[in-house]
């Protein structure tokens, strides 16, 4: 075994025999490891970070995502490390449109990963290191970890997010659906002075199509009020630099009605940003390795489908397909294909792509069709809110029908 300079340290190389090796210890990889290990599988999880570092990724979940976590037996763990809220006020141009009432949870991504890593059963081997090579085949897969040794497994789960190195080494390429699809910003805010925010959570929609802003989502986390700003602006637009340099001033100028609903506020830390390409992996039906989460297909953050995709991948792979695969020898491509052909997975993947295109068109398209569609949506939301306030039972029915049609 050698050190980073190539010197022989005299230490024996790591050699691990395992049933399933998972490369990538972010949310998808960690959830897969927990789910599989709880089911009695021999699992080794490999990640570069012993403690997952701060990262700007998913920070809020609700709806079907909560249901999947409940089925996976991980909802109680989420509750312990996240901030719940039950109502979101939706507004535009200084006026309230309506309210969304359902249980949501807010968190910082690295905190969620830490919470889920804490659920790893003691049987899981957690190897901290960088994978430098991956060799796959029908019977055994070999994972080489820089300056440490190898892990030999029946199956490798690739949960490396948007990193391309290992995928490309296997000939798995990304097909771009829309490059630079969206630009998302994240930051923390607090009320100005001694005031308190008027609402526990707020979604404020862009005021002009030319601004390229879909919406600003404000929600509570353990660290305070978190802000996610979803835009369809070009990352080279001068507005982007101006926003990073003077976020409060630029936000107030771009969304002048925001303070009427939210109240006065201050931005308390630096602005993070996330430029997203929408892409799907190709040539991934290979023996011995399966690709999940963002490593398989990316999602538009504004559409809110990324976590649904990730959780569906974990649930279908770890509770349906892998238990079947392990009953017979070998991991040929025909076995692996069953996961990619899974009807539930395909439906969620397809819906994510459709919603990505829909959110972009809804925000920035200027033709008559989309202008009329925006006007219709706004009018319908105001009507439902009026009915909700004056006839709650009828309003609840209309909200249920709207959610089913979404």
C-alpha positions in Angstrom: 0.0 0.0 0.0 1.3 3.5 -0.9 0.8 7.0 0.4 -0.4 9.9 -1.9 3.3 10.4 -2.9 3.7 6.8 -4.0 5.8 5.7 -1.0 5.3 2.2 0.3 3.7 2.5 3.8 3.9 -1.2 4.6 0.3 -1.3 5.6 -1.8 -4.1 4.1 -4.2 -3.2 1.3 -7.9 -3.1 2.1 -9.8 -6.1 0.7 -13.5 -6.3 1.3 -15.9 -9.0 0.1 -19.5 -7.8 0.1 -22.8 -8.5 -1.4 -23.6 -4.9 -2.5 -21.2 -2.0 -2.8 -22.8 1.5 -3.0 -20.6 4.3 -4.4 -21.8 7.7 -3.2 -22.9 8.5 0.3 -25.2 11.4 -0.4 -28.9 11.1 0.1 -29.7 8.4 -2.5 -26.7 6.2 -1.6 -27.3 6.5 2.1 -31.0 5.7 1.8 -30.2 2.7 -0.3 -27.6 1.4 2.2 -30.1 1.8 5.1 -32.9 0.1 3.3 -30.9 -2.8 2.0 -29.0 -3.4 5.3 -32.3 -3.4 7.3 -33.5 -6.1 4.9 -30.5 -8.3 5.8 -28.2 -7.6 2.8 -24.4 -7.3 3.2 -23.7 -3.7 2.3 -20.6 -1.6 1.9 -21.1 2.2 1.5 -18.2 4.2 -0.1 -17.9 8.0 0.0 -15.1 10.5 0.0 -16.5 12.3 3.1 -16.6 10.9 6.6 -19.0 13.8 7.4 -21.0 15.1 4.4 -20.0 18.7 3.7 -22.4 21.7 3.2 -24.0 21.3 -0.1 -26.9 23.2 -1.9 -29.3 20.5 -2.8 -32.8 19.6 -1.8 -33.9 21.4 1.3 -37.7 20.8 1.6 -40.0 17.8 1.1 -43.7 17.2 1.3 -46.6 15.2 -0.2 -45.7 11.9 -1.9 -42.1 12.2 -0.7 -43.2 12.0 2.9 -45.3 8.9 2.0 -42.3 7.1 0.5 -40.1 7.9 3.5 -42.9 6.5 5.7 -43.0 3.3 3.7 -39.2 3.0 3.9 -39.5 3.3 7.7 -37.4 6.5 7.7 -40.0 9.2 8.4 -39.4 9.3 12.1 -35.7 9.9 11.6 -36.5 12.7 9.2 -38.9 14.3 11.8 -36.1 14.3 14.4 -33.8 16.3 12.2 -36.1 18.6 10.2 -38.5 21.5 10.9 -42.2 20.7 10.2 -44.7 23.2 8.8 -48.3 22.8 7.7 -49.2 25.9 5.7 -47.6 27.7 2.8 -49.0 31.1 1.8 -48.7 31.7 -1.9 -48.5 35.2 -3.2 -47.7 37.4 -6.2 -47.4 41.1 -6.8 -47.9 41.9 -3.1 -51.2 39.9 -2.9 -52.0 36.6 -1.5 -53.2 34.0 -4.1 -54.1 31.1 -1.8 -52.7 28.7 0.8 -51.3 25.2 0.6 -52.1 23.1 3.6 -50.2 19.9 4.0 -47.3 18.6 6.1 -43.8 19.7 4.8 -40.4 19.5 6.4 -37.5 21.9 5.9 -33.8 21.2 6.5 -30.3 21.7 5.2 -29.1 19.0 2.8 -26.0 18.1 4.8 -28.1 17.8 7.9 -30.5 15.4 6.2 -27.7 13.2 5.0 -26.2 13.2 8.5 -29.5 12.2 9.9 -29.9 9.3 7.5 -26.3 8.2 7.9 -27.1 7.9 11.6 -29.7 5.2 10.7 -27.1 3.0 9.1 -27.2 -0.4 10.8 -24.0 -1.5 12.4 -23.6 -4.2 9.8 -22.9 -1.6 7.1 -19.2 -1.1 6.3 -18.6 2.6 5.7 -15.4 3.2 3.7 -14.1 6.7 3.4 -12.1 7.1 0.2 -12.1 8.1 -3.5 -13.0 5.4 -6.0 -10.4 5.5 -8.8 -11.5 2.5 -10.8 -14.5 0.3 -11.3 -14.5 -3.0 -13.1 -17.8 -4.8 -13.7 -19.0 -8.1 -15.0 -21.7 -10.7 -14.7 -20.4 -12.4 -11.6 -18.2 -10.0 -9.5 -17.5 -6.2 -9.5 -14.2 -4.7 -8.4 -14.1 -1.3 -6.8 -10.6 0.2 -6.4 -10.2 2.8 -3.7 -7.3 5.2 -4.0 -4.4 4.2 -1.7 -6.6 1.8 0.2 -7.4 -1.4 -1.7 -10.4 -3.0 -3.3 -14.0 -3.9 -2.6 -15.4 -7.0 -4.4 -19.2 -7.2 -4.7 -22.0 -9.0 -6.5 -23.6 -5.7 -7.4 -22.6 -2.1 -7.5 -25.1 0.8 -7.0 -23.8 4.0 -8.6 -25.2 6.9 -6.6 -22.6 9.5 -7.5 -25.0 12.3 -8.3 -24.0 14.5 -11.3 -20.3 13.4 -11.2 -19.4 11.9 -14.6 -16.0 10.2 -14.1 -17.1 6.7 -13.0 -20.0 6.6 -15.4 -17.8 7.6 -18.3 -15.3 4.9 -17.4 -18.1 2.4 -17.9 -19.2 3.9 -21.2 -22.3 5.5 -19.6 -23.0 8.9 -21.3 -25.4 11.7 -20.5 -27.9 12.7 -23.1 -28.8 16.4 -22.5 -32.5 17.3 -22.7 -31.9 20.9 -21.8 -28.5 22.3 -20.9 -28.4 25.1 -18.4 -32.1 24.6 -17.8 -32.4 26.6 -14.6 -30.4 28.6 -12.1 -31.4 28.3 -8.4 -30.1 30.4 -5.5 -30.1 29.5 -1.8 -29.7 31.8 1.2 -30.9 32.4 4.7 -33.0 35.4 5.8 -34.2 37.0 9.1 -36.7 39.6 9.9 -35.4 43.2 10.1 -35.3 44.5 13.6 -37.4 42.8 16.3 -40.3 41.9 14.0 -41.3 38.4 13.1 -42.2 37.0 9.7 -46.0 37.1 9.1 -46.2 33.5 7.9 -44.3 30.3 8.7 -43.7 29.6 5.0 -44.2 31.6 1.8 -44.1 31.0 -1.9 -43.8 34.2 -3.9 -44.1 34.0 -7.6 -42.2 36.1 -10.2 -43.9 39.4 -11.0 -42.9 39.8 -14.7 -42.1 37.2 -17.4 -39.0 39.2 -18.4 -37.5 38.6 -14.9 -37.2 34.9 -15.6 -38.2 34.1 -12.0 -40.5 31.2 -11.3 -40.8 31.6 -7.6 -39.1 32.3 -4.3 -39.7 29.6 -1.7 -39.3 30.6 2.0 -39.5 28.0 4.7 -38.2 27.2 8.2 -35.2 25.0 9.0 -33.3 24.5 12.2 -30.9 27.2 11.0 -33.7 29.8 10.5 -35.7 30.9 7.5 -34.4 29.4 4.3 -34.9 31.0 0.8 -34.7 29.1 -2.5 -35.1 31.3 -5.6 -35.9 29.4 -8.7 -35.0 31.2 -12.0 -34.7 30.4 -15.7 -32.1 33.1 -16.3 -28.9 32.7 -18.3 -26.0 32.3 -15.8 -24.1 34.9 -17.8 -26.8 37.5 -17.3 -25.4 40.6 -15.5 -28.4 40.3 -13.1 -26.9 37.1 -11.7 -23.7 38.9 -10.6 -25.6 41.9 -9.3 -27.8 39.5 -7.2 -24.8 37.7 -5.8 -23.2 41.1 -4.9 -26.3 42.8 -3.5 -28.9 40.2 -3.0 -31.4 42.1 -0.8 -31.4 45.2 -3.0 -31.7 43.3 -6.3 -34.4 41.0 -4.8 -36.4 44.0 -3.6 -36.1 45.6 -7.0 -37.1 42.5 -8.9 -39.9 41.5 -6.6 -41.2 44.9 -5.3 -44.3 43.4 -3.8 -42.5 40.9 -1.7 -42.0 43.0 1.4 -45.8 43.8 1.5 -46.5 40.1 2.1 -43.3 39.0 3.9 -42.4 42.1 5.8 -38.9 43.7 5.9 -36.0 41.2 6.0 -32.3 40.9 5.9 -30.1 38.3 4.1 -27.7 36.9 6.6 -25.2 34.9 4.6 -23.7 34.4 1.2 -25.8 33.4 -1.7 -25.3 29.9 -3.0 -26.3 28.9 -6.6 -26.9 25.8 -8.6 -26.9 25.6 -12.4 -28.9 22.6 -13.5 -28.7 20.6 -16.8 -31.5 18.2 -17.5 -29.9 15.0 -18.7 -30.6 11.2 -18.8 -27.9 8.5 -18.7 -27.6 6.2 -21.7 -25.9 2.8 -22.1 -26.5 2.1 -18.4 -28.1 -1.4 -18.9 -24.9 -3.2 -18.1 -24.0 -6.3 -16.1 -23.2 -5.8 -12.4 -24.0 -2.1 -12.0 -27.2 -0.1 -11.5 -27.4 3.7 -11.6 -29.9 5.7 -9.4 -30.9 9.2 -8.5 -29.2 12.2 -10.2 -26.6 9.8 -11.6 -29.3 8.4 -13.8 -31.5 11.4 -14.5 -31.4 15.0 -13.3 -34.5 17.1 -12.5 -35.5 20.7 -12.5 -35.3 22.1 -9.0 -38.3 24.4 -9.6 -40.5 21.4 -10.5 -39.7 19.8 -7.1 -39.5 16.3 -8.6 -35.9 15.5 -7.8 -36.6 13.9 -4.4 -39.6 12.0 -5.7 -37.4 10.5 -8.4 -34.6 9.7 -5.9 -37.0 8.1 -3.4 -38.8 6.1 -6.1 -35.5 4.8 -7.3 -34.5 3.7 -3.8 -37.8 2.1 -3.0 -38.2 0.2 -6.3 -34.6 -0.9 -6.5 -34.1 -1.9 -2.9 -37.5 -3.4 -2.0 -38.5 -4.9 -5.3 -35.7 -5.7 -7.7 -32.6 -6.4 -5.6 -34.4 -9.0 -3.4 -35.4 -10.8 -6.6 -31.9 -10.5 -8.2 -30.1 -11.9 -5.1 -32.1 -15.2 -5.3 -30.3 -16.3 -8.4 -26.6 -16.2 -9.4 -25.0 -13.6 -11.6 -25.9 -10.0 -12.4 -26.4 -10.0 -16.2 -27.6 -6.9 -18.0 -31.0 -8.6 -18.5 -31.5 -8.6 -14.7 -30.4 -5.0 -14.3 -32.7 -3.9 -17.1 -35.7 -4.8 -15.0 -35.1 -1.8 -12.8 -34.9 0.7 -15.7 -38.1 -0.9 -17.2 -40.0 -0.6 -13.9 -43.3 1.0 -14.7 -43.3 3.1 -11.5 -39.8 4.4 -12.1 -40.5 5.2 -15.7 -43.7 7.1 -14.8 -41.9 9.3 -12.2 -38.9 9.9 -14.5 -41.3 10.8 -17.4 -43.3 13.2 -15.2 -40.1 14.9 -14.0 -39.1 15.7 -17.5 -42.5 16.9 -18.4 -42.7 19.2 -15.3 -39.2 20.6 -16.1 -40.4 21.7 -19.5 -43.7 22.9 -18.1 -42.2 25.1 -15.3 -39.8 26.7 -17.8 -42.5 27.5 -20.3 -44.9 28.7 -17.6 -42.2 31.1 -16.4 -40.6 32.5 -19.5 -42.7 31.7 -22.6 -44.3 34.8 -24.2 -46.6 33.4 -26.9 -50.4 33.8 -26.6 -51.0 30.2 -25.4 -48.8 30.6 -22.3 -49.9 34.1 -21.5 -53.5 32.8 -21.5 -52.5 29.8 -19.5 -50.8 32.0 -16.8 -53.9 34.2 -16.6 -56.2 31.2 -16.3 -54.1 29.7 -13.5 -54.0 32.9 -11.5 -57.7 33.4 -11.8 -58.5 29.9 -10.8 -56.3 30.1 -7.8 -57.9 33.3 -6.6 -61.3 31.8 -7.1 -60.5 28.6 -5.2 -59.1 30.7 -2.4 -62.2 32.8 -2.2 -64.4 29.7 -2.1 -62.0 28.2 0.5 -62.5 31.2 2.8 -66.2 31.4 2.4 -67.1 27.7 1.9 -64.3 25.6 3.4 -65.8 22.2 2.6 -66.1 23.1 -1.1 -62.7 24.7 -1.1 -61.1 21.5 0.3 -62.7 19.5 -2.5 -61.4 21.8 -5.2 -57.9 21.8 -3.7 -58.0 18.0 -3.7 -59.1 17.9 -7.4 -56.4 20.4 -8.3 -53.7 18.4 -6.6 -54.7 15.2 -8.4 -54.6 17.0 -11.7 -51.2 18.5 -11.1 
